[in-house]
């Protein structure tokens, strides 16, 4: 299955990410990807997508990772609700406050 997901690039303590199309069986760090579909720089908050190529690959059945899906919803490339990407192991702050009360 084809996946659209983030691939970390950049130096130590200076992360930047590529948005790549890859097979779901490939590791994110392997470097085996079919196409670069955008980039994300967390320090500057810059998010760049090739919207036409992402829509093209999604029409062929490519799935976006949860984080990429949230970026696509925010950029209005894809319609839908954002997905929760927080760790399921640690409860969120709101749940901790409810348990204390």
ChimeraX commands (.cxc) that place a marker at each C-alpha (Angstrom):
marker #1 position 0.00,0.00,0.00 radius 0.5
marker #1 position 1.28,3.47,-0.85 radius 0.5
marker #1 position 1.73,5.90,2.03 radius 0.5
marker #1 position 2.25,9.66,2.10 radius 0.5
marker #1 position 4.36,10.37,5.15 radius 0.5
marker #1 position 7.11,12.50,6.65 radius 0.5
marker #1 position 10.80,11.68,6.23 radius 0.5
marker #1 position 13.18,13.47,8.59 radius 0.5
marker #1 position 16.07,15.34,7.04 radius 0.5
marker #1 position 18.37,18.02,8.34 radius 0.5
marker #1 position 21.02,18.10,11.04 radius 0.5
marker #1 position 20.88,17.15,14.68 radius 0.5
marker #1 position 18.71,19.64,16.62 radius 0.5
marker #1 position 17.71,21.29,13.32 radius 0.5
marker #1 position 14.99,19.08,11.92 radius 0.5
marker #1 position 13.25,19.47,8.61 radius 0.5
marker #1 position 10.98,17.00,6.92 radius 0.5
marker #1 position 10.12,15.85,3.42 radius 0.5
marker #1 position 6.63,14.69,2.53 radius 0.5
marker #1 position 7.24,11.55,0.47 radius 0.5
marker #1 position 5.26,8.87,-1.29 radius 0.5
marker #1 position 6.56,5.44,-0.35 radius 0.5
marker #1 position 5.47,1.86,0.12 radius 0.5
marker #1 position 4.15,1.24,3.63 radius 0.5
marker #1 position 6.66,-1.62,4.06 radius 0.5
marker #1 position 9.66,0.70,3.64 radius 0.5
marker #1 position 11.13,2.28,6.74 radius 0.5
marker #1 position 10.85,6.07,6.92 radius 0.5
marker #1 position 14.63,6.48,7.07 radius 0.5
marker #1 position 15.42,3.98,4.30 radius 0.5
marker #1 position 15.47,6.62,1.56 radius 0.5
marker #1 position 13.37,4.42,-0.73 radius 0.5
marker #1 position 10.56,6.62,-1.93 radius 0.5
marker #1 position 8.77,7.14,-5.23 radius 0.5
marker #1 position 8.22,10.90,-5.18 radius 0.5
marker #1 position 8.77,13.99,-3.03 radius 0.5
marker #1 position 5.41,15.67,-2.47 radius 0.5
marker #1 position 6.39,18.58,-0.24 radius 0.5
marker #1 position 8.33,19.73,2.80 radius 0.5
marker #1 position 7.85,20.91,6.37 radius 0.5
marker #1 position 10.20,23.08,8.44 radius 0.5
marker #1 position 9.05,23.09,12.08 radius 0.5
marker #1 position 11.34,25.93,13.21 radius 0.5
marker #1 position 9.92,28.41,10.70 radius 0.5
marker #1 position 6.50,26.71,10.53 radius 0.5
marker #1 position 6.73,26.56,6.73 radius 0.5
marker #1 position 4.60,23.85,5.11 radius 0.5
marker #1 position 4.81,23.33,1.35 radius 0.5
marker #1 position 2.74,20.74,-0.52 radius 0.5
marker #1 position 2.33,19.82,-4.17 radius 0.5
marker #1 position -1.46,19.68,-3.92 radius 0.5
marker #1 position -2.07,18.40,-7.45 radius 0.5
marker #1 position 0.35,15.47,-7.01 radius 0.5
marker #1 position -1.05,14.58,-3.58 radius 0.5
marker #1 position -4.61,14.51,-4.96 radius 0.5
marker #1 position -3.36,12.44,-7.91 radius 0.5
marker #1 position -1.77,9.79,-5.70 radius 0.5
marker #1 position -4.69,9.73,-3.27 radius 0.5
marker #1 position -7.00,9.03,-6.20 radius 0.5
marker #1 position -4.85,5.94,-6.86 radius 0.5
marker #1 position -5.40,4.77,-3.26 radius 0.5
marker #1 position -2.43,6.25,-1.38 radius 0.5
marker #1 position -3.08,6.76,2.33 radius 0.5
marker #1 position -1.71,9.70,4.32 radius 0.5
marker #1 position -0.18,9.19,7.76 radius 0.5
marker #1 position -2.09,10.79,10.62 radius 0.5
marker #1 position 0.25,13.78,10.90 radius 0.5
marker #1 position 0.28,14.40,7.15 radius 0.5
marker #1 position -3.52,14.02,7.09 radius 0.5
marker #1 position -3.79,16.78,9.72 radius 0.5
marker #1 position -1.55,19.05,7.63 radius 0.5
marker #1 position -3.67,18.36,4.53 radius 0.5
marker #1 position -6.89,19.16,6.39 radius 0.5
marker #1 position -5.35,22.39,7.75 radius 0.5
marker #1 position -4.21,23.42,4.23 radius 0.5
marker #1 position -7.70,22.48,2.89 radius 0.5
marker #1 position -6.26,20.04,0.36 radius 0.5
marker #1 position -8.36,17.22,1.88 radius 0.5
marker #1 position -11.73,17.58,3.60 radius 0.5
marker #1 position -12.41,15.90,6.90 radius 0.5
marker #1 position -11.64,16.02,10.58 radius 0.5
marker #1 position -8.18,16.06,12.10 radius 0.5
marker #1 position -6.99,12.84,13.71 radius 0.5
marker #1 position -5.61,12.53,17.23 radius 0.5
marker #1 position -1.87,11.88,16.94 radius 0.5
marker #1 position -1.05,12.04,20.64 radius 0.5
marker #1 position 0.36,8.96,22.31 radius 0.5
marker #1 position -2.33,6.55,23.43 radius 0.5
marker #1 position -0.17,5.39,26.35 radius 0.5
marker #1 position 0.01,8.71,28.20 radius 0.5
marker #1 position -3.29,10.44,29.01 radius 0.5
marker #1 position -3.82,14.03,27.92 radius 0.5
marker #1 position -3.88,16.90,30.39 radius 0.5
marker #1 position -7.67,17.15,30.28 radius 0.5
marker #1 position -8.04,13.51,31.36 radius 0.5
marker #1 position -5.58,13.98,34.23 radius 0.5
marker #1 position -7.57,16.97,35.49 radius 0.5
marker #1 position -10.84,15.04,35.29 radius 0.5
marker #1 position -9.40,12.17,37.31 radius 0.5
marker #1 position -8.19,14.54,40.07 radius 0.5
marker #1 position -11.62,16.19,40.43 radius 0.5
marker link #1:1,2 radius 0.2
marker link #1:2,3 radius 0.2
marker link #1:3,4 radius 0.2
marker link #1:4,5 radius 0.2
marker link #1:5,6 radius 0.2
marker link #1:6,7 radius 0.2
marker link #1:7,8 radius 0.2
marker link #1:8,9 radius 0.2
marker link #1:9,10 radius 0.2
marker link #1:10,11 radius 0.2
marker link #1:11,12 radius 0.2
marker link #1:12,13 radius 0.2
marker link #1:13,14 radius 0.2
marker link #1:14,15 radius 0.2
marker link #1:15,16 radius 0.2
marker link #1:16,17 radius 0.2
marker link #1:17,18 radius 0.2
marker link #1:18,19 radius 0.2
marker link #1:19,20 radius 0.2
marker link #1:20,21 radius 0.2
marker link #1:21,22 radius 0.2
marker link #1:22,23 radius 0.2
marker link #1:23,24 radius 0.2
marker link #1:24,25 radius 0.2
marker link #1:25,26 radius 0.2
marker link #1:26,27 radius 0.2
marker link #1:27,28 radius 0.2
marker link #1:28,29 radius 0.2
marker link #1:29,30 radius 0.2
marker link #1:30,31 radius 0.2
marker link #1:31,32 radius 0.2
marker link #1:32,33 radius 0.2
marker link #1:33,34 radius 0.2
marker link #1:34,35 radius 0.2
marker link #1:35,36 radius 0.2
marker link #1:36,37 radius 0.2
marker link #1:37,38 radius 0.2
marker link #1:38,39 radius 0.2
marker link #1:39,40 radius 0.2
marker link #1:40,41 radius 0.2
marker link #1:41,42 radius 0.2
marker link #1:42,43 radius 0.2
marker link #1:43,44 radius 0.2
marker link #1:44,45 radius 0.2
marker link #1:45,46 radius 0.2
marker link #1:46,47 radius 0.2
marker link #1:47,48 radius 0.2
marker link #1:48,49 radius 0.2
marker link #1:49,50 radius 0.2
marker link #1:50,51 radius 0.2
marker link #1:51,52 radius 0.2
marker link #1:52,53 radius 0.2
marker link #1:53,54 radius 0.2
marker link #1:54,55 radius 0.2
marker link #1:55,56 radius 0.2
marker link #1:56,57 radius 0.2
marker link #1:57,58 radius 0.2
marker link #1:58,59 radius 0.2
marker link #1:59,60 radius 0.2
marker link #1:60,61 radius 0.2
marker link #1:61,62 radius 0.2
marker link #1:62,63 radius 0.2
marker link #1:63,64 radius 0.2
marker link #1:64,65 radius 0.2
marker link #1:65,66 radius 0.2
marker link #1:66,67 radius 0.2
marker link #1:67,68 radius 0.2
marker link #1:68,69 radius 0.2
marker link #1:69,70 radius 0.2
marker link #1:70,71 radius 0.2
marker link #1:71,72 radius 0.2
marker link #1:72,73 radius 0.2
marker link #1:73,74 radius 0.2
marker link #1:74,75 radius 0.2
marker link #1:75,76 radius 0.2
marker link #1:76,77 radius 0.2
marker link #1:77,78 radius 0.2
marker link #1:78,79 radius 0.2
marker link #1:79,80 radius 0.2
marker link #1:80,81 radius 0.2
marker link #1:81,82 radius 0.2
marker link #1:82,83 radius 0.2
marker link #1:83,84 radius 0.2
marker link #1:84,85 radius 0.2
marker link #1:85,86 radius 0.2
marker link #1:86,87 radius 0.2
marker link #1:87,88 radius 0.2
marker link #1:88,89 radius 0.2
marker link #1:89,90 radius 0.2
marker link #1:90,91 radius 0.2
marker link #1:91,92 radius 0.2
marker link #1:92,93 radius 0.2
marker link #1:93,94 radius 0.2
marker link #1:94,95 radius 0.2
marker link #1:95,96 radius 0.2
marker link #1:96,97 radius 0.2
marker link #1:97,98 radius 0.2
marker link #1:98,99 radius 0.2
marker link #1:99,100 radius 0.2
marker link #1:100,101 radius 0.2
view
